[in-house]
Amino acid sequence: MAGGDAFDDAVDIARRTPTLAVGLHIVVVDGKPVLAPQELGRLVDGRGYFPDAPVRLGMRYFFDPGARVRIAAEVAAQFSRFAATGLKMAHVDGHQHMHVHPAIFPLTVSLALRYNAGGIRIPRDELCPALARDRRGAITKALRGGSLAIFSRRCRNSLRGRPFATTERAYGLYQTGRMSEPYVIHLLQNSNVDSAEIYFHPSTGPRQSELGPNPQELSTLLSPAVAEVIRERGIRLCTYPDLLRGGL
């Protein structure tokens, strides 16, 4: 998150960890922008933050020409701040997957081309495996997943012939904040695609929200049982640039 309070610390960690593939997490909802509040007008709240209102903001980005001009400047500023670090942009994705919004995705692609990003996340999770493990919020999961599937299909089609890596699946949508060891092991044992991203929100601190970063997901990432399944299935861990180079 280019506007995040921990941006400088994250850049320092990335510079000290050259094997880490670092991506830009575009924020156009529920977060801190890079531009000043007066440049974004009513898109931000009294604190100068984008509110956690993806439907309302999504409608404004789609129907309001003035909002599109302002958000285009903000997205460009986020790419520029990332580029100023000198880090290679391994991939691009978005907070709450808003980068696949019809008004945001063309900006994402254009800027990703300019800054030589290796890949773009296309959120394509599988609902049935998630509901088999956890049926909480089933209707909400189905509605959100269905709308994202429509956007994602259009985005994937628009990337044909473009120099970006994408994965066949991107797991984490339906179990955001609850990527437990049993669920991830189930995915690893049963997924039959050539490429997949599994994304997490790990934290060394206490859980701050139901859907947010938490220590359980850090434990899942460090789990010896998860590592063993990866070895048993011969799964190759790679980055988006690896996929782009045909490294899978």
N, C-alpha and C positions, 0 to 999 in steps of 0.2 A: 504494500500500500504506500504509494509515493507520498501521500499526505499524512501518513501515520506518525504518531508520536515517537515510535521506536525505529523510524526509518534509518537514522544515522547509525544506530547500534546494529541493525540488520545488515547494513552495507559493510560495516567493519567486520562482522562475522563472516560475511560472504568473501571478503577480500582475504581473510585468513584461512579460508577453506576453498581452495581453487577447484576441488573436484565437485563442488556443489553447483547444480544447475539452478540458476536463479531466474524467476519469472516476474513479470509485472502483473499485479492484481488490481485491475481497474476498479475504481470506486466512483459510482454515480448514484449511490443510494446507501443510507445507513453508514456514514463515515465522514471523515474529515477531508475536504478537498485541498488542492494545492493553491488554487487562486484565492484571492481575498474575497470576503463575503459580498462586497459591493460589486464585484465583477460577475457574480452569480445571481444576484437579485433574489427573487422569491423561491429559487430552487433550494435555498438553504434556510435553516431555522435561525432563531435568535442567537444561538451559539456560533453560527457560521458553519454548521454541519449539514450534510444531506440527511433528512429524516429517514427513519425506517418505514418507508411508505412506497414499496416498489410499484404497486398498481397505480397510485396517484401520480408518481413521478414518471412512470412509464407512459401514461396517457399524455402527460405534458410534453415529453420528449417526442412523442409521435405526432401530436396535433398542433403544437405551438412553435411556429418558426423561430421566435425569439429565444425560446428555451433551447432549441436545437443549436442555435449559434453559440449560446453560452456554454452548453455542455460540450460542444466540439472544442472550444477553447480550453476547457478544463481537461478533457481527455488528452489533448495535445500537450498540455503542461505536465501531465503525469508521465507521459512517454519521455518528454524532454528531461524531467528531473531524474528519471531512471538512467537515461543515456549519459547524463553529466557525471555519474558515478564511475564511468569507464567499465562497468561490468557488462559482460555479454548477456543479451536478453535471450534466455533459453526458450521462453514460451510466454504466452499472454493468456490470462483468464480474467474473470470478473467477480466482484463481490455479489453474492446472491445470483450469480450467472447473468447479470444484467448486460454483459458484453454481447450476448446473442440477441438483444433487443433490436428490432428492425432499424431503429434510428441510431443505435450505437455500433452495431457490427460493421457497417461500411467504414466508419471512422477507425475501428480497431484494425481492420484489414489494411487500410491505407497506411496507417502509422506503423503497423507491424512490418510492412514492406519497407518503409523508409528506414526503420531502425534494425532491419535484418533479424527479426525474431525467428527462432527455430520452429516454433509450433504454436497452435492455438487450441485451447480446450473446447471441445464440443461435448456438452453434458448429455450423455446417453446411458443412463442407469437402467437396471432391470427391476421392475416393481415386484414381480412374484417372489424372487428369492428374499427380498427385503421383508415382505409381508409374512413369509413363512417363518422368519425369525422374530418379527416384532410387528404386530397388527395395530399398534397405537397410531392414531391419526391416519388410518387407511384412506379415508375419503380425501383428506387434505393432500396426502402423498399422491394419490391418483390424479387429482385435479392439477396440482402443480407440475407433476411429471408430464401430464398430457399437453399442457400449454408449452412447456419447455421443449417437448418432442417436436412440436410444430415448428418452433423457431429454429431448433437445432438442425432439422432436416433441410430447411432453407439455407442455413449457414453452411452446412456440409456441401450442398450442391454448388454454392457460390465459390467454394474454395477449390473446385476441380481445376487442375492446371496451374494452381498457385504454388509457390515454393514453401509450403508449410507442412509440417507433420501434424497429423491428428491421430487419435486412437479410436478403435472401433467402439470401445466402451469407456465411460468415465464413472467409476463407482464412488458413492459418497453422498449423493443427493438425498436418498430416502432414509439414510441412517446418520444424517448430520448430527454430530454431538454424541453419537452412540455407536461408533465404529469399534465394537468389542472384538476381543480375540476370537470367540466362536464364529461371529459373523464373517470376519475377514478370512478365517480359515475355510469357511464354507465357500466363499467367493473363489479363493485360490484353488480349491479342490474341484469346483464344478464349472468354472468359466471356461468356455471353449472358443475363445477368440484369439486372433493373432497378436493383438495389442490391446492393452487396457491401462488406464490410469486409475489408481485408487488414492483418493485424497483424504487427508486427515486434518484435524485442528488440535494438535497436541499442545500441552501446556505443562510447565513444572509447578504452576500454582493451582489454587482451588478453582473448581468450576464456577464461572461467572454467570452463565445462563444455560438453559436446557439445550440449546442448539450450538453453544459456543465452545471455545477451547477448553479442554479438560485433561487431567492427568491420565484418565483411562485410555485415551487414544495414544498418548505417549507410551504407555505400557504395551499396548497392542503392537506398536511399531517396533518395540524392543523385545517382543516375545520370542523366546527360543522355539516355541511350537510353530509360530508363523514362519520363522526362518527355516525350520525343518521341512515344512510343506513346500516352500519355494525350492529347496534342494531336491526333494523327492520328485517333484513334477518337472524339474529341469527348466524352471521359469527364469528367464534372463531379465535382470533389473537394468533399466536403461533410462535415458533422458529423451526429451523431445528432439534435441539435435542428433542423438544417436539414431532415432527413427528416421529423421530426415536424410541421414547419410546411409540409410539401409542397414543399420547395425543390428536389427532384430533378427 
